[in-house]
């Protein structure tokens, strides 16, 4: 390849990369529309999950709130723990948090073992009716929660 061809190839590659970057930035912005204006306010929520004192990485943390009587709507916020057991929540848009209210909490960590998907945490934490975990998200914050799980009840030990 000649020096001119290499230079042309580098400039073409650079221009294509710039166009892709500009396109990605332009498409990643959120716009308000008639639907998103109806969403209830969300508040940042962070937390940590531990089992027997050790951080639980790769767990899905789900917060569910039912708005007051008459509305009957439920909103779900979801996050995944990192390697240190920390998580943040998303309801509608990445990192937007959770709707204010009293939430039922579910925590589940799925792994593939012996040809099947299994919950690596005690099964009781996977259902809101049995987890026993709750959190009150407020508009004033700080909305930081620590969930210390134990291995009692049904599920892997």
C-alpha positions as CSV (number, residue, x, y, z in Angstrom):
1,X,0.0,0.0,0.0
2,X,1.4,3.4,-0.9
3,X,1.8,6.3,1.5
4,X,-1.0,8.1,-0.2
5,X,-3.3,5.1,0.1
6,X,-2.5,4.7,3.8
7,X,-3.1,8.3,4.4
8,X,-6.5,8.2,2.6
9,X,-7.4,5.0,4.5
10,X,-6.6,6.7,7.9
11,X,-8.6,9.8,7.0
12,X,-11.6,7.7,5.8
13,X,-11.5,5.6,9.0
14,X,-11.2,8.8,11.1
15,X,-14.2,10.4,9.3
16,X,-16.3,7.3,9.6
17,X,-15.5,7.0,13.3
18,X,-16.4,10.7,13.8
19,X,-19.7,10.3,12.0
20,X,-20.6,7.2,14.1
21,X,-19.8,9.1,17.3
22,X,-21.9,12.1,16.3
23,X,-24.7,9.8,15.3
24,X,-24.5,7.9,18.6
25,X,-24.5,11.0,20.7
26,X,-27.4,12.5,18.7
27,X,-29.5,9.4,19.1
28,X,-28.8,8.9,22.8
29,X,-30.5,12.0,23.9
30,X,-33.9,11.7,25.6
31,X,-36.8,13.9,24.5
32,X,-39.9,14.7,26.4
33,X,-43.1,13.6,24.7
34,X,-46.7,13.3,25.7
35,X,-46.0,9.8,27.2
36,X,-42.9,10.7,29.2
37,X,-44.6,13.8,30.7
38,X,-47.1,11.4,32.4
39,X,-44.5,9.5,34.2
40,X,-44.4,10.0,38.0
41,X,-41.2,11.6,39.4
42,X,-38.3,9.2,40.1
43,X,-35.7,9.6,42.8
44,X,-32.1,8.2,42.8
45,X,-31.8,4.9,44.6
46,X,-28.5,3.1,45.5
47,X,-27.7,0.2,47.7
48,X,-25.8,-2.9,48.5
49,X,-26.6,-6.6,48.7
50,X,-24.6,-9.0,50.9
51,X,-25.1,-12.7,51.8
52,X,-23.6,-13.8,55.1
53,X,-21.5,-10.6,55.1
54,X,-20.1,-11.1,51.6
55,X,-21.0,-8.9,48.7
56,X,-23.3,-10.4,46.1
57,X,-22.3,-9.5,42.5
58,X,-24.5,-10.2,39.5
59,X,-27.8,-10.1,41.4
60,X,-30.9,-8.5,40.0
61,X,-32.6,-6.2,42.5
62,X,-36.2,-5.3,41.8
63,X,-38.3,-2.6,43.7
64,X,-42.1,-2.7,43.1
65,X,-44.4,0.1,44.4
66,X,-48.2,0.3,44.1
67,X,-49.4,3.9,44.0
68,X,-52.2,5.0,46.3
69,X,-55.8,3.6,46.1
70,X,-57.7,4.9,43.1
71,X,-54.7,4.9,40.8
72,X,-53.9,1.2,41.2
73,X,-50.7,1.5,39.1
74,X,-47.5,-0.4,39.9
75,X,-44.1,0.8,39.0
76,X,-41.0,-1.4,38.9
77,X,-37.4,-0.3,39.2
78,X,-34.6,-2.7,38.5
79,X,-30.8,-2.7,38.9
80,X,-27.9,-5.2,38.9
81,X,-25.3,-5.5,41.6
82,X,-21.6,-5.0,40.6
83,X,-18.8,-7.1,42.0
84,X,-18.9,-5.2,45.3
85,X,-22.6,-5.8,45.7
86,X,-23.6,-2.2,44.9
87,X,-26.5,-1.3,42.6
88,X,-28.5,1.7,41.3
89,X,-32.0,1.6,40.0
90,X,-33.8,2.3,36.7
91,X,-37.5,2.7,36.2
92,X,-37.9,4.4,32.7
93,X,-34.5,5.7,31.7
94,X,-31.0,4.5,32.8
95,X,-30.2,5.5,36.3
96,X,-33.4,7.5,36.9
97,X,-34.2,5.8,40.2
98,X,-37.5,4.7,41.6
99,X,-41.0,6.2,42.2
100,X,-41.5,7.4,45.8
101,X,-43.4,5.0,48.1
102,X,-43.2,1.8,50.0
103,X,-41.6,-0.8,47.8
104,X,-41.6,-4.6,48.0
105,X,-38.1,-5.9,47.2
106,X,-37.0,-9.0,45.3
107,X,-33.4,-10.1,44.8
108,X,-32.3,-13.0,42.5
109,X,-29.0,-14.2,41.1
110,X,-29.4,-16.7,38.3
111,X,-26.7,-19.2,37.3
112,X,-26.6,-22.1,34.9
113,X,-25.8,-25.3,36.7
114,X,-26.4,-29.0,35.8
115,X,-28.1,-28.0,32.5
116,X,-30.6,-25.6,34.1
117,X,-30.9,-22.1,35.3
118,X,-31.0,-21.9,39.1
119,X,-31.2,-19.1,41.7
120,X,-27.9,-18.9,43.5
121,X,-29.6,-17.1,46.4
122,X,-32.2,-18.5,48.8
123,X,-35.5,-18.8,46.8
124,X,-37.5,-16.8,49.4
125,X,-35.8,-13.6,48.1
126,X,-37.0,-14.1,44.5
127,X,-40.7,-13.3,45.4
128,X,-42.1,-10.2,46.9
129,X,-44.5,-12.3,49.0
130,X,-41.8,-14.2,50.7
131,X,-38.7,-12.0,50.6
132,X,-39.6,-9.9,53.7
133,X,-37.6,-7.1,52.2
134,X,-39.1,-3.6,51.9
135,X,-37.8,0.0,51.3
136,X,-39.4,3.4,51.6
137,X,-38.2,5.6,48.7
138,X,-38.7,9.3,49.5
139,X,-38.4,12.5,47.4
140,X,-36.0,13.9,50.1
141,X,-33.6,10.9,49.9
142,X,-30.9,9.8,50.5
143,X,-32.6,6.5,49.4
144,X,-29.6,4.3,50.2
145,X,-30.4,0.7,51.3
146,X,-28.4,-2.3,52.5
147,X,-29.9,-5.7,52.2
148,X,-28.2,-8.3,54.3
149,X,-29.5,-11.8,53.2
150,X,-29.3,-15.0,55.2
151,X,-29.4,-18.5,53.9
152,X,-32.4,-19.6,56.0
153,X,-35.5,-20.8,54.4
154,X,-35.9,-22.6,51.0
155,X,-33.1,-22.2,48.5
156,X,-29.5,-23.1,48.1
157,X,-27.4,-23.1,51.2
